[in-house]
Amino acid sequence: MIKFIKNFRKDENGAVTVDWVVLTAAVVALAGVAYQGINSGTGALSTDVNNALTNSTVATAVGGE
């Protein structure tokens, strides 16, 4: 029983798994933050482009020239 407890204390497989889970959660959280920033930026840009195109006029040639 003592040998089992000593081996259990020395085993680091669980600790490595916890490290990877924490690292993966941090990467997913950062990706979510980046997505929100990009999404709001492109939404504002598309609104600005829509407004600019709506308020513009197009000159046309008269008489086919």
PDB file of N, CA, C and O in Angstrom:
ATOM      1  N   MET A   1       0.824  -1.191   0.000  1.00  0.00           N
ATOM      2  CA  MET A   1       0.000   0.000   0.000  1.00  0.00           C
ATOM      3  C   MET A   1       0.868   1.255   0.000  1.00  0.00           C
ATOM      4  O   MET A   1       0.552   2.231  -0.680  1.00  0.00           O
ATOM      5  N   ILE A   2       1.949   1.229   0.754  1.00  0.00           N
ATOM      6  CA  ILE A   2       2.849   2.381   0.800  1.00  0.00           C
ATOM      7  C   ILE A   2       3.502   2.584  -0.567  1.00  0.00           C
ATOM      8  O   ILE A   2       3.678   3.720  -1.009  1.00  0.00           O
ATOM      9  N   LYS A   3       3.855   1.499  -1.228  1.00  0.00           N
ATOM     10  CA  LYS A   3       4.446   1.604  -2.558  1.00  0.00           C
ATOM     11  C   LYS A   3       3.451   2.244  -3.533  1.00  0.00           C
ATOM     12  O   LYS A   3       3.839   3.069  -4.361  1.00  0.00           O
ATOM     13  N   PHE A   4       2.187   1.871  -3.439  1.00  0.00           N
ATOM     14  CA  PHE A   4       1.157   2.451  -4.301  1.00  0.00           C
ATOM     15  C   PHE A   4       1.039   3.955  -4.065  1.00  0.00           C
ATOM     16  O   PHE A   4       0.919   4.721  -5.021  1.00  0.00           O
ATOM     17  N   ILE A   5       1.072   4.374  -2.837  1.00  0.00           N
ATOM     18  CA  ILE A   5       0.951   5.799  -2.511  1.00  0.00           C
ATOM     19  C   ILE A   5       2.160   6.564  -3.022  1.00  0.00           C
ATOM     20  O   ILE A   5       2.004   7.666  -3.549  1.00  0.00           O
ATOM     21  N   LYS A   6       3.357   6.015  -2.883  1.00  0.00           N
ATOM     22  CA  LYS A   6       4.558   6.682  -3.392  1.00  0.00           C
ATOM     23  C   LYS A   6       4.509   6.804  -4.909  1.00  0.00           C
ATOM     24  O   LYS A   6       4.849   7.852  -5.457  1.00  0.00           O
ATOM     25  N   ASN A   7       4.095   5.758  -5.582  1.00  0.00           N
ATOM     26  CA  ASN A   7       3.987   5.810  -7.041  1.00  0.00           C
ATOM     27  C   ASN A   7       2.911   6.806  -7.483  1.00  0.00           C
ATOM     28  O   ASN A   7       3.072   7.511  -8.479  1.00  0.00           O
ATOM     29  N   PHE A   8       1.831   6.849  -6.737  1.00  0.00           N
ATOM     30  CA  PHE A   8       0.755   7.779  -7.061  1.00  0.00           C
ATOM     31  C   PHE A   8       1.221   9.225  -6.936  1.00  0.00           C
ATOM     32  O   PHE A   8       0.865  10.062  -7.764  1.00  0.00           O
ATOM     33  N   ARG A   9       2.000   9.521  -5.926  1.00  0.00           N
ATOM     34  CA  ARG A   9       2.518  10.881  -5.732  1.00  0.00           C
ATOM     35  C   ARG A   9       3.493  11.274  -6.832  1.00  0.00           C
ATOM     36  O   ARG A   9       3.534  12.439  -7.227  1.00  0.00           O
ATOM     37  N   LYS A  10       4.275  10.331  -7.333  1.00  0.00           N
ATOM     38  CA  LYS A  10       5.270  10.623  -8.362  1.00  0.00           C
ATOM     39  C   LYS A  10       4.654  10.720  -9.763  1.00  0.00           C
ATOM     40  O   LYS A  10       5.249  11.323 -10.656  1.00  0.00           O
ATOM     41  N   ASP A  11       3.479  10.139  -9.959  1.00  0.00           N
ATOM     42  CA  ASP A  11       2.842  10.137 -11.276  1.00  0.00           C
ATOM     43  C   ASP A  11       2.362  11.537 -11.613  1.00  0.00           C
ATOM     44  O   ASP A  11       1.599  12.136 -10.855  1.00  0.00           O
ATOM     45  N   GLU A  12       2.814  12.068 -12.768  1.00  0.00           N
ATOM     46  CA  GLU A  12       2.462  13.427 -13.164  1.00  0.00           C
ATOM     47  C   GLU A  12       1.517  13.466 -14.362  1.00  0.00           C
ATOM     48  O   GLU A  12       1.292  14.540 -14.920  1.00  0.00           O
ATOM     49  N   ASN A  13       0.972  12.356 -14.764  1.00  0.00           N
ATOM     50  CA  ASN A  13       0.078  12.335 -15.928  1.00  0.00           C
ATOM     51  C   ASN A  13      -1.157  13.200 -15.708  1.00  0.00           C
ATOM     52  O   ASN A  13      -1.584  13.902 -16.625  1.00  0.00           O
ATOM     53  N   GLY A  14      -1.722  13.166 -14.543  1.00  0.00           N
ATOM     54  CA  GLY A  14      -2.892  13.989 -14.244  1.00  0.00           C
ATOM     55  C   GLY A  14      -2.552  15.467 -14.267  1.00  0.00           C
ATOM     56  O   GLY A  14      -3.345  16.278 -14.745  1.00  0.00           O
ATOM     57  N   ALA A  15      -1.383  15.829 -13.756  1.00  0.00           N
ATOM     58  CA  ALA A  15      -0.980  17.231 -13.736  1.00  0.00           C
ATOM     59  C   ALA A  15      -0.780  17.763 -15.151  1.00  0.00           C
ATOM     60  O   ALA A  15      -1.120  18.912 -15.434  1.00  0.00           O
ATOM     61  N   VAL A  16      -0.241  16.951 -16.026  1.00  0.00           N
ATOM     62  CA  VAL A  16      -0.049  17.359 -17.422  1.00  0.00           C
ATOM     63  C   VAL A  16      -1.403  17.557 -18.094  1.00  0.00           C
ATOM     64  O   VAL A  16      -1.581  18.493 -18.875  1.00  0.00           O
ATOM     65  N   THR A  17      -2.342  16.693 -17.798  1.00  0.00           N
ATOM     66  CA  THR A  17      -3.682  16.827 -18.363  1.00  0.00           C
ATOM     67  C   THR A  17      -4.338  18.122 -17.906  1.00  0.00           C
ATOM     68  O   THR A  17      -4.960  18.816 -18.711  1.00  0.00           O
ATOM     69  N   VAL A  18      -4.210  18.452 -16.637  1.00  0.00           N
ATOM     70  CA  VAL A  18      -4.774  19.701 -16.118  1.00  0.00           C
ATOM     71  C   VAL A  18      -4.122  20.889 -16.814  1.00  0.00           C
ATOM     72  O   VAL A  18      -4.812  21.845 -17.167  1.00  0.00           O
ATOM     73  N   ASP A  19      -2.824  20.849 -17.016  1.00  0.00           N
ATOM     74  CA  ASP A  19      -2.135  21.937 -17.719  1.00  0.00           C
ATOM     75  C   ASP A  19      -2.697  22.122 -19.122  1.00  0.00           C
ATOM     76  O   ASP A  19      -2.942  23.251 -19.548  1.00  0.00           O
ATOM     77  N   TRP A  20      -2.901  21.032 -19.837  1.00  0.00           N
ATOM     78  CA  TRP A  20      -3.420  21.125 -21.201  1.00  0.00           C
ATOM     79  C   TRP A  20      -4.854  21.634 -21.217  1.00  0.00           C
ATOM     80  O   TRP A  20      -5.229  22.388 -22.114  1.00  0.00           O
ATOM     81  N   VAL A  21      -5.654  21.239 -20.248  1.00  0.00           N
ATOM     82  CA  VAL A  21      -7.040  21.714 -20.187  1.00  0.00           C
ATOM     83  C   VAL A  21      -7.063  23.214 -19.941  1.00  0.00           C
ATOM     84  O   VAL A  21      -7.831  23.928 -20.585  1.00  0.00           O
ATOM     85  N   VAL A  22      -6.245  23.701 -19.031  1.00  0.00           N
ATOM     86  CA  VAL A  22      -6.186  25.136 -18.742  1.00  0.00           C
ATOM     87  C   VAL A  22      -5.672  25.900 -19.958  1.00  0.00           C
ATOM     88  O   VAL A  22      -6.218  26.948 -20.302  1.00  0.00           O
ATOM     89  N   LEU A  23      -4.644  25.395 -20.605  1.00  0.00           N
ATOM     90  CA  LEU A  23      -4.101  26.039 -21.793  1.00  0.00           C
ATOM     91  C   LEU A  23      -5.135  26.092 -22.918  1.00  0.00           C
ATOM     92  O   LEU A  23      -5.275  27.121 -23.580  1.00  0.00           O
ATOM     93  N   THR A  24      -5.846  25.011 -23.136  1.00  0.00           N
ATOM     94  CA  THR A  24      -6.868  24.967 -24.173  1.00  0.00           C
ATOM     95  C   THR A  24      -8.008  25.937 -23.866  1.00  0.00           C
ATOM     96  O   THR A  24      -8.510  26.612 -24.765  1.00  0.00           O
ATOM     97  N   ALA A  25      -8.410  26.007 -22.613  1.00  0.00           N
ATOM     98  CA  ALA A  25      -9.472  26.945 -22.228  1.00  0.00           C
ATOM     99  C   ALA A  25      -9.029  28.390 -22.462  1.00  0.00           C
ATOM    100  O   ALA A  25      -9.830  29.220 -22.891  1.00  0.00           O
ATOM    101  N   ALA A  26      -7.769  28.695 -22.186  1.00  0.00           N
ATOM    102  CA  ALA A  26      -7.263  30.051 -22.414  1.00  0.00           C
ATOM    103  C   ALA A  26      -7.252  30.381 -23.902  1.00  0.00           C
ATOM    104  O   ALA A  26      -7.613  31.494 -24.285  1.00  0.00           O
ATOM    105  N   VAL A  27      -6.848  29.448 -24.739  1.00  0.00           N
ATOM    106  CA  VAL A  27      -6.830  29.673 -26.189  1.00  0.00           C
ATOM    107  C   VAL A  27      -8.249  29.881 -26.717  1.00  0.00           C
ATOM    108  O   VAL A  27      -8.474  30.756 -27.554  1.00  0.00           O
ATOM    109  N   VAL A  28      -9.198  29.096 -26.243  1.00  0.00           N
ATOM    110  CA  VAL A  28     -10.588  29.243 -26.682  1.00  0.00           C
ATOM    111  C   VAL A  28     -11.145  30.594 -26.242  1.00  0.00           C
ATOM    112  O   VAL A  28     -11.856  31.246 -27.006  1.00  0.00           O
ATOM    113  N   ALA A  29     -10.833  31.017 -25.030  1.00  0.00           N
ATOM    114  CA  ALA A  29     -11.306  32.309 -24.537  1.00  0.00           C
ATOM    115  C   ALA A  29     -10.712  33.455 -25.353  1.00  0.00           C
ATOM    116  O   ALA A  29     -11.420  34.401 -25.699  1.00  0.00           O
ATOM    117  N   LEU A  30      -9.431  33.379 -25.660  1.00  0.00           N
ATOM    118  CA  LEU A  30      -8.802  34.422 -26.474  1.00  0.00           C
ATOM    119  C   LEU A  30      -9.382  34.454 -27.886  1.00  0.00           C
ATOM    120  O   LEU A  30      -9.543  35.528 -28.465  1.00  0.00           O
ATOM    121  N   ALA A  31      -9.691  33.304 -28.434  1.00  0.00           N
ATOM    122  CA  ALA A  31     -10.302  33.257 -29.762  1.00  0.00           C
ATOM    123  C   ALA A  31     -11.685  33.897 -29.731  1.00  0.00           C
ATOM    124  O   ALA A  31     -12.066  34.589 -30.675  1.00  0.00           O
ATOM    125  N   GLY A  32     -12.433  33.675 -28.669  1.00  0.00           N
ATOM    126  CA  GLY A  32     -13.748  34.299 -28.537  1.00  0.00           C
ATOM    127  C   GLY A  32     -13.655  35.805 -28.436  1.00  0.00           C
ATOM    128  O   GLY A  32     -14.459  36.517 -29.038  1.00  0.00           O
ATOM    129  N   VAL A  33     -12.692  36.298 -27.688  1.00  0.00           N
ATOM    130  CA  VAL A  33     -12.489  37.749 -27.566  1.00  0.00           C
ATOM    131  C   VAL A  33     -12.092  38.342 -28.914  1.00  0.00           C
ATOM    132  O   VAL A  33     -12.589  39.399 -29.302  1.00  0.00           O
ATOM    133  N   ALA A  34     -11.204  37.667 -29.621  1.00  0.00           N
ATOM    134  CA  ALA A  34     -10.778  38.148 -30.936  1.00  0.00           C
ATOM    135  C   ALA A  34     -11.949  38.153 -31.912  1.00  0.00           C
ATOM    136  O   ALA A  34     -12.094  39.088 -32.699  1.00  0.00           O
ATOM    137  N   TYR A  35     -12.773  37.131 -31.868  1.00  0.00           N
ATOM    138  CA  TYR A  35     -13.936  37.059 -32.754  1.00  0.00           C
ATOM    139  C   TYR A  35     -14.889  38.227 -32.496  1.00  0.00           C
ATOM    140  O   TYR A  35     -15.384  38.846 -33.438  1.00  0.00           O
ATOM    141  N   GLN A  36     -15.142  38.525 -31.233  1.00  0.00           N
ATOM    142  CA  GLN A  36     -16.045  39.630 -30.911  1.00  0.00           C
ATOM    143  C   GLN A  36     -15.491  40.957 -31.429  1.00  0.00           C
ATOM    144  O   GLN A  36     -16.241  41.781 -31.953  1.00  0.00           O
ATOM    145  N   GLY A  37     -14.191  41.163 -31.286  1.00  0.00           N
ATOM    146  CA  GLY A  37     -13.581  42.390 -31.787  1.00  0.00           C
ATOM    147  C   GLY A  37     -13.666  42.509 -33.289  1.00  0.00           C
ATOM    148  O   GLY A  37     -13.980  43.578 -33.811  1.00  0.00           O
ATOM    149  N   ILE A  38     -13.394  41.441 -33.982  1.00  0.00           N
ATOM    150  CA  ILE A  38     -13.457  41.447 -35.446  1.00  0.00           C
ATOM    151  C   ILE A  38     -14.896  41.603 -35.909  1.00  0.00           C
ATOM    152  O   ILE A  38     -15.160  42.333 -36.864  1.00  0.00           O
ATOM    153  N   ASN A  39     -15.820  40.936 -35.252  1.00  0.00           N
ATOM    154  CA  ASN A  39     -17.225  40.993 -35.633  1.00  0.00           C
ATOM    155  C   ASN A  39     -17.783  42.407 -35.486  1.00  0.00           C
ATOM    156  O   ASN A  39     -18.479  42.887 -36.381  1.00  0.00           O
ATOM    157  N   SER A  40     -17.495  43.070 -34.392  1.00  0.00           N
ATOM    158  CA  SER A  40     -18.017  44.419 -34.198  1.00  0.00           C
ATOM    159  C   SER A  40     -17.341  45.406 -35.155  1.00  0.00           C
ATOM    160  O   SER A  40     -17.986  46.337 -35.639  1.00  0.00           O
ATOM    161  N   GLY A  41     -16.066  45.213 -35.427  1.00  0.00           N
ATOM    162  CA  GLY A  41     -15.356  46.092 -36.358  1.00  0.00           C
ATOM    163  C   GLY A  41     -15.869  45.972 -37.777  1.00  0.00           C
ATOM    164  O   GLY A  41     -16.042  46.983 -38.458  1.00  0.00           O
ATOM    165  N   THR A  42     -16.113  44.762 -38.234  1.00  0.00           N
ATOM    166  CA  THR A  42     -16.610  44.585 -39.596  1.00  0.00           C
ATOM    167  C   THR A  42     -18.064  45.027 -39.707  1.00  0.00           C
ATOM    168  O   THR A  42     -18.489  45.494 -40.764  1.00  0.00           O
ATOM    169  N   GLY A  43     -18.826  44.885 -38.636  1.00  0.00           N
ATOM    170  CA  GLY A  43     -20.209  45.369 -38.650  1.00  0.00           C
ATOM    171  C   GLY A  43     -20.259  46.877 -38.808  1.00  0.00           C
ATOM    172  O   GLY A  43     -21.060  47.396 -39.586  1.00  0.00           O
ATOM    173  N   ALA A  44     -19.415  47.579 -38.080  1.00  0.00           N
ATOM    174  CA  ALA A  44     -19.370  49.039 -38.189  1.00  0.00           C
ATOM    175  C   ALA A  44     -18.870  49.458 -39.567  1.00  0.00           C
ATOM    176  O   ALA A  44     -19.380  50.421 -40.139  1.00  0.00           O
ATOM    177  N   LEU A  45     -17.903  48.767 -40.096  1.00  0.00           N
ATOM    178  CA  LEU A  45     -17.379  49.097 -41.423  1.00  0.00           C
ATOM    179  C   LEU A  45     -18.435  48.890 -42.502  1.00  0.00           C
ATOM    180  O   LEU A  45     -18.572  49.721 -43.399  1.00  0.00           O
ATOM    181  N   SER A  46     -19.174  47.802 -42.425  1.00  0.00           N
ATOM    182  CA  SER A  46     -20.203  47.559 -43.438  1.00  0.00           C
ATOM    183  C   SER A  46     -21.317  48.600 -43.351  1.00  0.00           C
ATOM    184  O   SER A  46     -21.887  48.976 -44.375  1.00  0.00           O
ATOM    185  N   THR A  47     -21.632  49.069 -42.156  1.00  0.00           N
ATOM    186  CA  THR A  47     -22.622  50.142 -42.011  1.00  0.00           C
ATOM    187  C   THR A  47     -22.116  51.430 -42.643  1.00  0.00           C
ATOM    188  O   THR A  47     -22.872  52.127 -43.319  1.00  0.00           O
ATOM    189  N   ASP A  48     -20.849  51.750 -42.430  1.00  0.00           N
ATOM    190  CA  ASP A  48     -20.273  52.951 -43.032  1.00  0.00           C
ATOM    191  C   ASP A  48     -20.261  52.868 -44.563  1.00  0.00           C
ATOM    192  O   ASP A  48     -20.567  53.849 -45.240  1.00  0.00           O
ATOM    193  N   VAL A  49     -19.916  51.724 -45.095  1.00  0.00           N
ATOM    194  CA  VAL A  49     -19.903  51.546 -46.551  1.00  0.00           C
ATOM    195  C   VAL A  49     -21.318  51.658 -47.110  1.00  0.00           C
ATOM    196  O   VAL A  49     -21.528  52.278 -48.153  1.00  0.00           O
ATOM    197  N   ASN A  50     -22.280  51.065 -46.426  1.00  0.00           N
ATOM    198  CA  ASN A  50     -23.676  51.150 -46.865  1.00  0.00           C
ATOM    199  C   ASN A  50     -24.144  52.600 -46.888  1.00  0.00           C
ATOM    200  O   ASN A  50     -24.789  53.027 -47.845  1.00  0.00           O
ATOM    201  N   ASN A  51     -23.830  53.351 -45.854  1.00  0.00           N
ATOM    202  CA  ASN A  51     -24.220  54.759 -45.814  1.00  0.00           C
ATOM    203  C   ASN A  51     -23.549  55.562 -46.930  1.00  0.00           C
ATOM    204  O   ASN A  51     -24.189  56.410 -47.551  1.00  0.00           O
ATOM    205  N   ALA A  52     -22.290  55.305 -47.185  1.00  0.00           N
ATOM    206  CA  ALA A  52     -21.573  56.030 -48.231  1.00  0.00           C
ATOM    207  C   ALA A  52     -22.144  55.725 -49.606  1.00  0.00           C
ATOM    208  O   ALA A  52     -22.279  56.626 -50.434  1.00  0.00           O
ATOM    209  N   LEU A  53     -22.479  54.472 -49.859  1.00  0.00           N
ATOM    210  CA  LEU A  53     -23.032  54.105 -51.161  1.00  0.00           C
ATOM    211  C   LEU A  53     -24.463  54.603 -51.316  1.00  0.00           C
ATOM    212  O   LEU A  53     -24.871  54.962 -52.421  1.00  0.00           O
ATOM    213  N   THR A  54     -25.221  54.630 -50.251  1.00  0.00           N
ATOM    214  CA  THR A  54     -26.593  55.116 -50.318  1.00  0.00           C
ATOM    215  C   THR A  54     -26.631  56.606 -50.632  1.00  0.00           C
ATOM    216  O   THR A  54     -27.505  57.056 -51.373  1.00  0.00           O
ATOM    217  N   ASN A  55     -25.708  57.369 -50.087  1.00  0.00           N
ATOM    218  CA  ASN A  55     -25.694  58.817 -50.265  1.00  0.00           C
ATOM    219  C   ASN A  55     -24.910  59.276 -51.496  1.00  0.00           C
ATOM    220  O   ASN A  55     -24.749  60.479 -51.701  1.00  0.00           O
ATOM    221  N   SER A  56     -24.428  58.362 -52.303  1.00  0.00           N
ATOM    222  CA  SER A  56     -23.640  58.754 -53.475  1.00  0.00           C
ATOM    223  C   SER A  56     -24.522  58.780 -54.717  1.00  0.00           C
ATOM    224  O   SER A  56     -25.580  58.153 -54.774  1.00  0.00           O
ATOM    225  N   THR A  57     -24.056  59.516 -55.691  1.00  0.00           N
ATOM    226  CA  THR A  57     -24.766  59.568 -56.977  1.00  0.00           C
ATOM    227  C   THR A  57     -23.821  59.064 -58.053  1.00  0.00           C
ATOM    228  O   THR A  57     -22.600  59.171 -57.944  1.00  0.00           O
ATOM    229  N   VAL A  58     -24.416  58.521 -59.076  1.00  0.00           N
ATOM    230  CA  VAL A  58     -23.636  57.988 -60.190  1.00  0.00           C
ATOM    231  C   VAL A  58     -23.907  58.843 -61.415  1.00  0.00           C
ATOM    232  O   VAL A  58     -25.061  59.041 -61.796  1.00  0.00           O
ATOM    233  N   ALA A  59     -22.853  59.346 -62.030  1.00  0.00           N
ATOM    234  CA  ALA A  59     -23.003  60.139 -63.237  1.00  0.00           C
ATOM    235  C   ALA A  59     -23.142  59.215 -64.430  1.00  0.00           C
ATOM    236  O   ALA A  59     -22.411  58.234 -64.561  1.00  0.00           O
ATOM    237  N   THR A  60     -24.074  59.534 -65.282  1.00  0.00           N
ATOM    238  CA  THR A  60     -24.287  58.726 -66.481  1.00  0.00           C
ATOM    239  C   THR A  60     -24.038  59.584 -67.720  1.00  0.00           C
ATOM    240  O   THR A  60     -24.253  60.796 -67.710  1.00  0.00           O
ATOM    241  N   ALA A  61     -23.591  58.944 -68.760  1.00  0.00           N
ATOM    242  CA  ALA A  61     -23.337  59.642 -70.021  1.00  0.00           C
ATOM    243  C   ALA A  61     -24.656  59.823 -70.767  1.00  0.00           C
ATOM    244  O   ALA A  61     -25.481  58.911 -70.817  1.00  0.00           O
ATOM    245  N   VAL A  62     -24.841  60.977 -71.331  1.00  0.00           N
ATOM    246  CA  VAL A  62     -26.058  61.259 -72.073  1.00  0.00           C
ATOM    247  C   VAL A  62     -25.746  61.137 -73.559  1.00  0.00           C
ATOM    248  O   VAL A  62     -24.732  61.665 -74.016  1.00  0.00           O
ATOM    249  N   GLY A  63     -26.573  60.468 -74.303  1.00  0.00           N
ATOM    250  CA  GLY A  63     -26.386  60.338 -75.725  1.00  0.00           C
ATOM    251  C   GLY A  63     -25.382  59.274 -76.124  1.00  0.00           C
ATOM    252  O   GLY A  63     -24.947  59.269 -77.276  1.00  0.00           O
ATOM    253  N   GLY A  64     -25.002  58.398 -75.261  1.00  0.00           N
ATOM    254  CA  GLY A  64     -24.108  57.304 -75.590  1.00  0.00           C
ATOM    255  C   GLY A  64     -22.658  57.700 -75.756  1.00  0.00           C
ATOM    256  O   GLY A  64     -21.889  56.920 -76.318  1.00  0.00           O
ATOM    257  N   GLU A  65     -22.248  58.853 -75.305  1.00  0.00           N
ATOM    258  CA  GLU A  65     -20.867  59.303 -75.472  1.00  0.00           C
ATOM    259  C   GLU A  65     -19.960  58.754 -74.415  1.00  0.00           C
ATOM    260  O   GLU A  65     -18.763  59.041 -74.417  1.00  0.00           O
TER     261      GLU A  65
END
